[in-house]
Amino acid sequence: MTRHFWARRLTEAILMIMLLGCSPDHDPSQFLGTDLAGSGFVTRHERQFYLDGKPFFFNGTNLYELGLLSGASEQDVDQTLRKVAERGLKVVRIWGFSNGSWNGTIATQWGPGNFNWEGVRRMDWALAKAADYGLKVIFVLVNYEPEYGGMQWWVDQIVGYGKDRELFYTDERVRAAYRNYAHFWIHHRNSVNNRIYRDDPTIMAWELANEPHTRDGYEWNRGIKPGTLAHDWLWSMAEYVDREAPNQLIATGEEGYRSEGWSDRHNWINNGLKGSDYVSNLYIPWIDFATLHAYPDQWEIPYHDRRWILDHYITDRFRLASDAKKPLVIEEIGFRRWYGDRNQLIREVFQHANQLGIPGTMVWRIQASPIDDASYEFDFDDPGAQAVWEQTHHMNTRSY
């Protein structure tokens, strides 16, 4: 374990002693997160986030493409982030990768370690503008899915074409290449504002992957305990990133699939099929907060049964995160238009999250520019936006 881990644990122990000794006339929150108070870094103590020593609640959105050379100009990136900040959203989640030439996109790196400096500068621009507008960024380092050169791309490049995507987790050459990639960004000096990424409080968290898991039943079919491959990889990479970027938070980026749970329906989410063990991942010492992604319509959960997501899935994952004394962020929640009234559906999720006390909520995805899309994306005037603004106001009033 790193020195930072033990320093963090010692700090928490000292803070608890201080809290136990403080009088009711004092606000306990003033003692939390004091190791980085005034620094602008988001910290966490047990189930709560803090910013400059004060509780930090947030609503945010996924804007995965903002750091990528995928069509938007620098002016577009600037205007998007400005409009998001003006609406009160506090956190944006972006892809910190564009590998190879996926569907003709312009790469951030053409091959492992072969960076496209024009693409790197776009990432620099996005982070610099987020800083200008007071936004926090969750920076995702790789994708399970193939979009923008995901885990399969790494395996193809290093191990060879036609090999299992799951070798991303186990092949030592791929692991080393991923660590080198993370090292590049963590120690990179922003060409726009001259900040080294690891020293930039704009980066709220490094997210090790977007939705790390395996193909359905992959571990079952090989006699491996479900969740083992991703868990071992997450443990190793979390320890590495914590050592290299000790002032920023770390998250797994997983959906929330369990490996040993059970439910009377939709049991595939709990029984290990997906190759992710939410519980064991929560107890990785260097993971600072839990994440949850949910798409009831994509998961073929009928509209009339949608409350199952609230009463069983979200509530269960919140309870598990609370047991581990870590915050939970609903990081992706989305509904397509055909499924129902999107304002009502998103509002139901947010209201349930607020009743539980979840400190961070995010949608997939609201964006500033007009969009005519029947999927999960919507703009500031589309159905769904009103629920987002209501939640934004609610979360901002809770931060003090």
Protein Blocks (a to p, Z undefined) as FASTA:
>chain_A
ZZklmmmmmmmmmmmmmmmmpcfkbcfklmgoklmgonlpacdehjbcceehiacddddd
ddfklmpcehpafklmmmmmmmmmmnopabdcddfbdehjeehiacfbfbghiacfklmm
mmmmmmmmmmmnopacdddfbdfblghoiaklmmmmmnoghiafklmmmmmklmmmmmmm
mmmmmmpccfklopafklmmklmbacfbghiacdehklmmnopaehklmmmmmmmmmmmm
mmmmmmbccdehiaoiafkbccfbhklmmnomnopafklmmmpmklmbdcddddfklnop
afklmmmmmmmmmmmmmmmmmmnopacddfbdcddfklocfklmmmmmmmmmmmnopabd
cdddddfbdcddfblbdcfkbghjlmmmmmmmmmmmmpZZ
